[in-house]
Amino acid sequence: MHKNNAELRSFRKKLLTWFGQFQRDLPWRRTKDPYRIWVSEIMLQQTRVAAVIPYYERFLERFPDIRALAEAPEEEVLRLWAGLGYYSRAKNLQKAARQMVALHGGEFPSDRDAVHALEGIGSYTGAAILSIAFGQQRAVLDGNVARVLARLCAIHGDLREGRRWQSLQEKTDELLDTQAPGDWNQAMMELGATLCTPKAPKCLLCPVGNSCEARRRGDAEAYPEKREKRQAVDVLLAAAVLCDSRGRTLLLPPPKRDEGRPAADHVPTLVSGMWHFPTVAVRKNAARELDSYLGSALRVSISEANVEPLRKVKHSVTYRSVRVAAFRVRVAKLPKVAGARTLFLEELSSLPVSNLTRKIARAAESADAANSGDEAAARLLVANN
């Protein structure tokens, strides 16, 4: 890629100049506050930038500093995170905030070992925070940077393989601009996110394209080589939206994980360990197995008179393809369940719920809207006659 120090200096200058001119204006780039940079890095894990921005702004408005986050009820933290997915990130974020209050006086530490001892912070996140917030000479390696390096150096094979990943870390350490480590790391990530993309890389716009071996070979898209994907697992669930005479429904509290259950249909995993409608994994018959579950767990029975099938719900969780047979079950009185919450569907956002639960609620709401439309049409027909 580069043969001598002069070429390396030129490479660094080209990339940093490009970054200074073309970087996206993102809210976490307007600060050196390690807390805010940390929150952004955790939110950006496996989540698109456009999706993160509104969550980031709302989260910091409610939790402006480490102490505010540490002292908040976990339920409120999860509620503000709801919709971002991977909810263990939010739980670890609060655990780390409480560690910092207990061990570092509520301040974000600048010591590498202390940072890596915090819950949920690994080598990449630690390097990003220490370089951007504190100016420390730590080179980051994430998926974007690895892809850039794979093309620059025409690296074959699975990049996540242990020894190969270590060699990529050594390469990015070598490239790091020690005079501007924070900007350099962000420039490398920005290059991968905006130009050196997984598909259709914009090689003609690349500021360091002349140093790229994959471009010289004319096959940039061949790098990195595709990893073998885990085979998708189909999962069928059945869910009940219980509805009393006032239109209120029932949400069950975050379930405890049952390590004895197979992961593919583990309901606590699929509802992200959050508030949810009564839900059961289905083997053969959705209505029958939901009826059995409601009868044994909630003492509610399904009959043709009180059950209404809702539109099917589709969802995905990592490698699982989830389909939900959802039903509205009308009851004279909602059952009493320890820890459960009674609320109207429009109040769902008051609790931390997963996207799967939101989709089931929307299916019930769309059925309400359709029913209201039918009733309005019937009244209009009567009036016209």
N, C-alpha and C positions, 0 to 999 in steps of 0.2 A: 504493500500500500504506500508506504513512504520509506525512503532509503536513508535519509540522514536528518540531522536536527533542523536544517534549513527547511526541508520539505515539511517536517512536522510543525514548525512554527507557522508556515504558510497555511497548512491545513487548519490549524487552530484559528488563525486570523480570519480565514474565509468563513468558517462556520459561525464564529462569534459575530462577525459583521452582519451576516445574513440574519442571525437571531435578533440582533439589535434592531434591524430594519423591519423584519416580517413576523416577529412573534405575535401570537394572539394576546389580546388584552383580557387576561383572566384575573378574577378578584384576588386570588392567592399570590399573584405576582406583584401586587401592589404593597406587599408587606414583608418585613423580615421577622415578624413575630413567630417564634417557633411553634407556639400553640396553634395558630391559624394555619401554618404550613403543614403541621402534623394532621390536623383535621382534614385538610384538603387531600393529603396523600392517602389517608385511610379511605376516604370516600371515593377516590379515583380508582381504587383497586377493583378491577373487573367491571368498571362502570364508565359510561361515556361522559365526556366533559360537559356536553350540553345538558345531560340529565342531572349532573352533580351541582351545577351552579345555583339553582333555586334552593336546593336542600342545604348547601353550604351557607348561604346567606341567612336562611331561617334559623339554622342550627346555632350560628354565632350570635344572632340577635337574642336568642334565648339563653345561650351559654357563652357569654363573652370572654370568659377566662377559665383557667383550670379549676379553680375553686367552685365556680358556678356549676360546672359539669360534675365535679366530684360529689357535690352536695345534693344534686337533683335526684328525685325518685327515678329508679331504672325505667319504670313504665313510661315516664314522660320522655326520657331519652329515646326509647324505642318508638314512641309515637311520632316523634319528629324525624326519625329515621325511616319510618314505614314507607315502603315503595322503592327504596334503594336496594333492598335485598341483602343477602349475606349478613344477617343480623348479628352474628357473632362479632362482627367488626365494631358495632355500636357498644356491645357489652364489654369488649376488650378496651375500647376507648375510655369508657368510664372507669374500668378497673385500673387502667394506667393513670388516669387523672387522680384517683384516690391514692395510688402509690406515690405520686409526686407530692401530694399534700402531706402524706405521712413521712416521706423520706427526704423531700427536697424543698420543704416550705412553700409548696404550691407553685414552684417555678420549674420550667422545663430545664433539665440538666444539659450541660454541654459536654460532659464526659462520655466517651463512646461506650464504655462498659455499662455505665448507669443507664444510658439510653436503651441499649440492647436488653437490659434487664426488665424493661417496662413491658407490660402485657401487650401482645399483638404487634410489637415492633421487631421486624427482622432486619437483615443486612441491607436490603434495598431502602426501606423506609428510613432506617437510621442514617444511612449515607445521604439521602435526600435532605433530611432535616438539618443534619450537621453542616452540610455544604452550603445550603441556601440560607439558613438562618444565622449560622455562626462562621461561615467562610472557611470551614475546615476542608482539608484536602482529602475528600472521600469521593471516589467515583461510583456512580450508580450503575446498576445493571438490572434492567427490567426487560419485558418483551420487546418494547420499541427499540431500546439500545441494542439488544441482542440481534435483532433483525438488521439494523444498520451495520453492525460489525460483520454479520454473516455475509452481507453483500460487498462491503468494502474489501473483505479478505477472501471472498469466495469459499466460505467454510461449509463443508458437507456434513451430513449426519444430523442426528437429533440434538438440538442445541441444549436441551435440558438434561442430557446425560451428564452425570456428575463431573467427570474429568473435562469434558468439553465446556461445560458451564464455568468451571474454574479457569480454563484457558481464556474464556471470554472476559472474565473478571480481570485477569492479568492484562489483557489487551486494552480494556477500557481504563485501567489504572495507568497504563503507559501513555494513553492519549490525553489524559486529564490535563487541562490547563490549570496549573497550580496557582496562577495569579488571579484567576476568576473561576474557582471551582463550582460555585453555585450557578452562575450563568452558563458555564460549560455543560454541566449536567442537564440543565433545562434545555439547552440548545440541542443536545443529542436526542433527548426525548421528543422535543418538538419536531426535529427532522423526521424521526420515525412515525410520529403521529400525523404529520401533514403532507410530507413528500415521499418518504421512503415507506409507503404503506404496504400492507400485505398483498393487495391486488392493485394492478395498474400503477406502479410507482412512477412518480413524475420526474424521471431521470434528467430530462432536459432543463428542469428548474433547479436541480440540486446544486448547492454551492460548492460541494466537494466531489462532484461527479468525476472529475479528472483523476481522482485518487481511487476510484472504485473499480475493483477487479471484475465484479459481476457485470458492470456496465461495459467494461472493455470487451468482455466475452459476448455481450449482447443478449444475456439471458438473466436479467435481474430477478424476474419472477420465479426463477428456479431455486432461489435462495430466500429464506432457509427452506430446507426440505420439509415436506409435510409430515407432521407427526401422525401416527396411527390413532384415529379417534376411537374412544370407547364406544362400544355398540350401545345404541339407545335402548332404554327399557321402557316398555309401555306400562302405565299404571292406571287403574280405574278406581275412582273413589265415588262414594255416594255421600251427599251432604243434605242436611235438613235445615231449612229456614223456618223455624217455628214461628207462628204468628197468632197472637191472642186477639180478643175482640176489639182491643184498642189499637191494633196494628203494631204492637211491640214484639220484639224478637229476643232471642236468647243467644248470648255468646259465652262459650266455655273459656276458662282461664288457660294460660299457657300450659301445655301438657308437659309432663315429665318424660324424659327419654327412657325407652325400654330397650336396653341393650340386647335383650333376647330376641327382638323382632328383626326380621330381615330388612335391610336398609331400603330396598327397592320400594316397599309400600309402607314405610314407617311414617305414620300420620304426623307425629310430632315434628319430624324432619320436613315433611311436605308443607306443613303450615308454619314453618320457620320458628317453631317454639313460641308462637304468639297467640293472641285471642282468636277464636275461630268458631264457626258454626259446628254443631255436632256432625262429625265426619268419620267415615269408616272405610277401610280398604275393602274392595269388592273382589270376590273370587269368581262368581258366576252371575248371580242375579242381584242387581243393584237395589231394587225396591224391597225385595225380601230380606236381604242382609242388613239394609238400613233399618227396616222394621224391627228386626231381631235386636239390633244394637240399641235402638231407641227404647224398646221395651225393657231390656235388661239394665241399661245404664240410666235411663231417665224416666222409665215407667210411662212412656208415651206410645200409643199404638197408632199405626197407619191404617186407614180404611179408604175406600173409594170416595167416601163422602167428604173427607177432610184433607185429601192430598192433591196437589196440583204439580205435575211435572213442569220444570222450568227449562229454558233452553240449555243445551249442553255447554259446559265450560271447558276450555282448553288452556293448558298451562305447561310450562317447562321448568324443571328444577335440575340444574347441571345436566346430567346425561339422561334424566327421566322425562318422558313425554306423558303428561298427566291429562286424563279426561275425567271430568266430574259430572256424574248424573245428579243434578240438583233438584230438590223438591221443596215446595212450600207446604208445610203441614199446619193446618189451622187447628188450634186447641182452645178450649174454653178458658183454660188457665195455664200459664207457663209453669213448668215443673220447677221445684226448688232444688237447686244444685249448689253444693258448697263452693263458694268463690265465684260463681257465675254472675254475669251482668245482664240486666234487663234494660233494653233501650230500643229506640226507633232506628230504622235503617239509616236515616239521614244523620244520625248521631255516631255513626260507625267511626268517624275520624277522631273521636274523643279517646279511642283506645288504640294501642299499637297492634295493627293487624297486617297480615301479609298481603301481597298482591293477589294470591289465590283467593283469600277471603273476600277481598274487594270485588273480584270478578263474580263470585257467587252472589254477593249483595247486588251487583248491577243487573244480574239476571233476574233477581226478584223485583228490582225497581222497574225494569223494562216490562215485566209482566204486569205490574201495577199500572204503568202508563198505557199499555195496550188495553187492559180491562177498562180503564177510565175512558179511553177513546170509544170502546164499544158501547159503554153506558151512555155517553154523550150522543153518539149516533142514534141510539134507540130513542132517547128523549126527543131528539130533533125529528125523527120519523113520526113519533106520536103527535108532536106539535103540528107537523105539516098535514096530518090526517084529521 
